Structure formats: C-alpha cells, structure tokens
Amino acid sequence: MSDRIAKAFDHGKAFIPFIAGGDTSLEVTRQLLIAMEEAGADLIEIGLPFSDPIAEGVVIQQANERALAAGCTTDKLFDIVKEARKTVEIPLVILTYINPIFTYGKEKFMKRCVECGIDGLIVPDLPLEEKGEIQQVCREYGISIISLIAPTSKERIKAIAREAEGFIYVISSLGVTGVRKEITTDVAEMTDMVRQVTEVPCAVGFGISTPEQAEYMASVSDGAIVGSAIVRLIEQYGEECVPVVSDYVRKMKAAVKRV
C-alpha cells in the first residue's frame, strides 16, 4: 500500500483539500494541484467527474457537471494528474464511484492510477461487504482503498476500521457533502472507536468550511478534509481561482497546525 499516504500524517495534523477534476478547465486543475501543495496541503483528493455522484451535495454535483461540459474525461484527467506529478510530491487520491471504475476496466484503471502517481481511491458507494470487488486488483497495483465511516456506521465502525488502509475518512454529518454552519456529530466518539482497533489515521470531512471547524476536527482526529468550500471558490473565481484557493488552503492548514 502507499507509503506516501502514511507520510501525509507524519508531520502533525493533516489538511486535505478536495477539488473536482476538470472543473473550470484541466489546466486550472493542474495549477491547483501544484498551488495547494505549496500552500501546505498534506494530501489532495481529486474528484473524477461523474454524471451521478450520489454522495455529493449540489455544489460538487454542479462542479461535476461543469467539468463534464468542459470536456473532462477519465483519460484526460489521468493525463493532467500525470503532468502535475512532475512537480507535486504529496499523496493524491481519486474520489470516484464503482461504476466508472468498472466501465473503464478495473485493471486498466489501476494501471493508469500507478502511471499517474495516484496513491489511493475513495469509493463512496463501495460498502465493506463489496470491497472484494476491487480489493485484489488494488493490492496488485499498490493502490490503497480509503474506507469511510459515517455517524450511522455505529457497530460497523470497528469492522470497517480493522480492514482500513491509508487513512479513514470520517463522515462528520448525515446526508451529502456541503458546507454546514455547525457539526453536531460526536466525532471524538467515532475516532475513539477506530483507535481501539487500528493505528490507521482518521481525517474528518463533510461540512467543514471555517478555520475554527477545521481546528476542532483536527483536535479530535488526525486531520480535516474540505471540499465544498473550495469548490465554491473555484465556481466563484473560475480561471482566476488559483491564488484565492491557495490563500484559503494556507489559512486552513494554519488552523489544523494550531492543534
């Protein structure tokens, strides 16, 4: 499995931004990957544009639509990630769904991931019981499958955590992704359950948008994940978004470092 992912959590609390690949343009995606690393991101999640992203709220759904309308395809996204990899050294993880992996061909998909320097996959519609669908081929290519645990997971949390690799994505809120004014889930309780069975780091996502939220989530876990708030900036500033996103990432990284 990817050593790079483990190293993302070696220097204290991690900040993990998410972008929808190809949103605005593929060239903007390339520039964002480089700029976010420079701004202090420890690991970056890249969404593979898909017409039916069921875990996503309206902000990221629209980003998927914009990316597809701009002509982003799986192959083009792989190509631009490979280009960015000439500079970017931190771990890169693709967020996708099981359908695009099978449509592309799971062997071919993992091979391309390796070629482009992708370290892991997040597949929100892949439950624990069906992990075997891609687990073997991921192992063959050294790609980590990032497990997700939700507030509804309860008695399943330990079972999911025992099999986890890379890092565990702790979903802080019920429902789909999106900015939330307050997060009421007892995230500390969820991470405590995970730590009873594994040393794999936990990062919290869904709903985090302010430095204060990021700082709190990092205090009860190993890092904070932010998607919708960044995607909103990309939507708002378009081709001019790179310095704005970079500044935001810098502030959020500073917040998690305060823990």
ZIQUI-V747481 format. One record per residue. N is the residue number from 1. RES is the residue in one small letter. BURIAL is b if it has 16 or more other ideal C-beta (glycine too) atoms within 10 Angstrom, else e. Layout:
<<N/RES/BURIAL> <N/RES/BURIAL>>
This chain:
<<1/m/e> <2/s/b> <3/d/e> <4/r/b> <5/i/b> <6/a/b> <7/k/e> <8/a/b> <9/f/b> <10/d/e> <11/h/e> <12/g/e> <13/k/b> <14/a/b> <15/f/b> <16/i/b> <17/p/b> <18/f/b> <19/i/b> <20/a/b> <21/g/b> <22/g/b> <23/d/b> <24/t/b> <25/s/b> <26/l/b> <27/e/e> <28/v/b> <29/t/b> <30/r/b> <31/q/b> <32/l/b> <33/l/b> <34/i/b> <35/a/b> <36/m/b> <37/e/b> <38/e/e> <39/a/b> <40/g/b> <41/a/b> <42/d/b> <43/l/b> <44/i/b> <45/e/b> <46/i/b> <47/g/b> <48/l/b> <49/p/b> <50/f/b> <51/s/e> <52/d/e> <53/p/b> <54/i/e> <55/a/b> <56/e/b> <57/g/b> <58/v/e> <59/v/b> <60/i/b> <61/q/b> <62/q/b> <63/a/b> <64/n/b> <65/e/e> <66/r/b> <67/a/b> <68/l/b> <69/a/e> <70/a/e> <71/g/e> <72/c/b> <73/t/e> <74/t/b> <75/d/e> <76/k/b> <77/l/b> <78/f/b> <79/d/b> <80/i/b> <81/v/b> <82/k/e> <83/e/b> <84/a/b> <85/r/b> <86/k/e> <87/t/e> <88/v/b> <89/e/e> <90/i/b> <91/p/b> <92/l/b> <93/v/b> <94/i/b> <95/l/b> <96/t/b> <97/y/b> <98/i/b> <99/n/e> <100/p/b> <101/i/b> <102/f/e> <103/t/e> <104/y/b> <105/g/e> <106/k/b> <107/e/e> <108/k/e> <109/f/b> <110/m/b> <111/k/e> <112/r/b> <113/c/b> <114/v/e> <115/e/e> <116/c/b> <117/g/b> <118/i/b> <119/d/b> <120/g/b> <121/l/b> <122/i/b> <123/v/b> <124/p/b> <125/d/e> <126/l/b> <127/p/e> <128/l/b> <129/e/e> <130/e/e> <131/k/b> <132/g/e> <133/e/e> <134/i/b> <135/q/e> <136/q/e> <137/v/b> <138/c/b> <139/r/e> <140/e/e> <141/y/b> <142/g/e> <143/i/b> <144/s/b> <145/i/b> <146/i/b> <147/s/b> <148/l/b> <149/i/b> <150/a/b> <151/p/b> <152/t/e> <153/s/b> <154/k/e> <155/e/e> <156/r/e> <157/i/b> <158/k/e> <159/a/e> <160/i/b> <161/a/b> <162/r/e> <163/e/e> <164/a/b> <165/e/b> <166/g/b> <167/f/b> <168/i/b> <169/y/b> <170/v/b> <171/i/b> <172/s/b> <173/s/b> <174/l/e> <175/g/e> <176/v/b> <177/t/b> <178/g/b> <179/v/b> <180/r/b> <181/k/e> <182/e/e> <183/i/b> <184/t/e> <185/t/b> <186/d/e> <187/v/b> <188/a/e> <189/e/e> <190/m/b> <191/t/b> <192/d/e> <193/m/b> <194/v/b> <195/r/e> <196/q/e> <197/v/e> <198/t/b> <199/e/e> <200/v/b> <201/p/b> <202/c/b> <203/a/b> <204/v/b> <205/g/b> <206/f/b> <207/g/b> <208/i/b> <209/s/b> <210/t/e> <211/p/b> <212/e/e> <213/q/b> <214/a/b> <215/e/b> <216/y/b> <217/m/b> <218/a/b> <219/s/e> <220/v/b> <221/s/b> <222/d/b> <223/g/b> <224/a/b> <225/i/b> <226/v/b> <227/g/b> <228/s/b> <229/a/b> <230/i/b> <231/v/b> <232/r/b> <233/l/b> <234/i/b> <235/e/b> <236/q/e> <237/y/e> <238/g/e> <239/e/e> <240/e/e> <241/c/b> <242/v/b> <243/p/e> <244/v/e> <245/v/b> <246/s/b> <247/d/e> <248/y/b> <249/v/b> <250/r/b> <251/k/e> <252/m/b> <253/k/b> <254/a/e> <255/a/b> <256/v/b> <257/k/e> <258/r/e> <259/v/b>>
